[in-house]
Amino acid sequence: MTFSTSNILHSKTCTLRNIQHSIKNAGFTLEYLPVYSPDLNPIEHKWAQAKARRRKYRCDVDTLFSTSLF
């Protein structure tokens, strides 16, 4: 099970502590994930390339992906 540390959980510290305590008492280990960064996600780089080519060729999305512009 994965929990995200969103603003909702940050604003309810007491609830977060209860959740953490319950998870640990159930015998599970908590693993904290780093904050999301688009720079670490390879698909974000591909979308940036697609957007750049779309601007360069001034075409719509269907044309971009139906032709061999990549």
NUBA-89325 format. One record per residue: x, y, z of N, C-alpha, C, O in turn. Coordinates in steps of 0.1 Angstrom, whole numbers, padded with zeros to 4 digits, always signed. Atoms other than C-alpha are relative to their C-alpha. Layout:
BEGIN
XYZXYZXYZXYZ/...
// end
This chain:
BEGIN
+0009-0012+0000+0000+0000+0000+0009+0012+0000+0019+0012+0007/-0008-0012+0001+0013+0034-0009-0007+0012+0005-0019+0014+0001/+0006-0013-0004+0006+0067+0008+0008+0011-0005+0021+0011-0005/-0007-0011+0005+0015+0100-0007+0000+0011+0011-0010+0013+0018/+0000-0011-0010+0026+0129+0015-0004+0013-0007+0004+0021-0011/+0006-0011+0006+0003+0154+0000-0002+0011+0010+0000+0009+0022/+0003-0010-0009-0007+0187+0015-0011-0004+0010-0011+0001+0021/+0011+0005-0009-0038+0170+0030+0006-0007+0012+0003-0004+0023/-0006+0007-0011-0016+0147+0050+0009+0009+0009+0010+0007+0021/-0008-0009-0007+0008+0175+0060-0008+0008+0010-0004+0012+0021/+0009-0008-0009-0021+0195+0074-0006-0008+0011-0012-0002+0020/+0006+0008-0011-0033+0166+0095+0011-0009+0005+0011-0021+0004/-0011+0007-0005-0001+0156+0112-0004-0011+0010+0001-0022+0010/+0005+0010-0009-0020+0137+0139-0005-0012-0007-0002-0023-0003/+0005+0011+0008-0038+0116+0113+0012-0008-0006+0012-0020-0007/-0011+0006+0006-0005+0109+0096+0008-0009+0010+0012-0020+0007/-0007+0008-0010+0011+0097+0128-0008-0012+0003-0002-0023+0006/+0009+0012-0002-0019+0074+0134+0002-0010-0011+0003-0022-0008/-0002+0009+0011-0015+0059+0100+0014-0007+0000+0014-0019-0001/-0013+0005-0001+0022+0055+0104+0001-0011+0011+0007-0022+0009/+0000+0009-0012+0017+0038+0138-0007-0013-0003-0002-0024+0000/+0007+0012+0004-0009+0015+0124+0007-0009-0009+0007-0021-0008/-0007+0008+0010+0012+0004+0095+0012-0007+0007+0014-0019+0004/-0011+0007-0007+0042-0003+0117-0005-0011+0009+0002-0022+0010/+0005+0010-0009+0021-0022+0142-0005-0012-0007-0006-0023-0002/+0005+0012+0008+0007-0044+0114+0012-0008-0006+0010-0018-0012/-0012+0008+0004+0043-0055+0107+0006+0005-0014+0014-0002-0019/-0005-0005+0013+0049-0034+0075+0011+0010+0002+0012+0016+0013/-0010-0010+0000+0078-0012+0067-0004+0012-0008-0009+0011-0019/+0003-0012+0008+0073+0024+0057+0012+0004-0009+0024+0004-0004/-0010-0005+0009+0093+0036+0027-0004+0013-0005-0015+0015-0011/+0003-0014+0004+0094+0073+0020+0006+0002-0014+0018+0000-0016/-0004-0003+0014+0096+0082-0017+0004+0015-0001-0001+0023+0006/-0004-0014+0002+0113+0113-0030-0011+0008-0006-0021+0003-0011/+0010-0009+0006+0093+0143-0040+0000-0002-0015+0011-0004-0021/+0001+0002+0014+0081+0139-0076+0008+0011-0008+0007+0023-0005/-0007-0009+0009+0104+0154-0102-0001-0004-0014+0002-0015-0018/+0001+0004+0014+0096+0154-0139+0013-0002-0007+0014-0009-0017/-0013+0002+0006+0133+0155-0146+0005-0014+0002+0013-0019-0006/-0004+0013-0003+0136+0120-0132-0009-0010-0008-0007-0022-0007/+0010+0009+0007+0107+0106-0154+0003+0001-0015+0001+0011-0021/-0004+0000+0014+0119+0096-0189-0012+0004-0010-0009+0010-0020/+0011-0003+0009+0084+0100-0204-0002+0015-0002-0006+0020-0012/+0001-0015+0001+0085+0137-0196+0009+0005-0011+0006+0015-0018/-0010-0004+0010+0116+0140-0218-0005-0003-0014-0004+0005-0023/+0005+0004+0013+0099+0122-0247-0012+0010-0004-0013+0014-0015/+0011-0010+0003+0068+0145-0244+0006+0014-0004+0000+0020-0012/-0006-0013+0003+0091+0175-0244+0005+0000-0015+0004+0010-0022/-0005+0001+0014+0107+0162-0277-0012+0001-0009-0011+0007-0020/+0012+0000+0009+0072+0156-0292-0005+0014-0001-0009+0018-0012/+0005-0014+0001+0061+0191-0283+0009+0009-0008+0004+0017-0016/-0009-0008+0008+0092+0206-0298-0001-0003-0015-0001+0006-0023/+0002+0003+0014+0087+0187-0330-0013+0005-0006-0014+0009-0017/+0013-0005+0004+0051+0197-0331+0001+0015-0003-0005+0019-0013/-0002-0014+0002+0061+0233-0328+0008+0002-0013+0005+0011-0021/-0009-0002+0011+0089+0229-0354-0008-0002-0013-0006+0005-0023/+0007+0003+0012+0066+0213-0380-0014+0005-0001-0020+0004-0012/+0013-0006-0001+0035+0231-0370-0011-0009-0005-0019-0006-0014/+0010+0010+0004+0014+0200-0372-0009-0003+0012-0005+0000+0024/+0008+0005-0011-0014+0185-0351+0005-0013+0005+0014-0019-0001/-0005+0012-0007-0009+0156-0328-0002-0013-0009+0007-0021-0009/+0002+0011+0008-0024+0131-0352+0010-0001-0011+0016-0012-0014/-0010+0000+0011+0000+0141-0380+0014-0004+0006+0021-0011+0000/-0013+0002-0006+0029+0141-0356+0003-0015+0003+0013-0020+0000/-0002+0014-0003+0024+0105-0345-0004-0010-0011+0000-0021-0011/+0003+0009+0011+0011+0091-0378+0011+0000-0011+0011-0009-0019/-0011-0001+0010+0041+0102-0398+0013-0004+0007+0014-0005+0019/-0013+0004-0006+0078+0094-0392+0008+0013+0003+0019+0014-0001/-0007-0012-0005+0087+0128-0377+0009-0003+0011+0018+0005+0014/-0009+0003-0011+0104+0110-0349+0011-0008-0006+0020-0013+0000/
// end
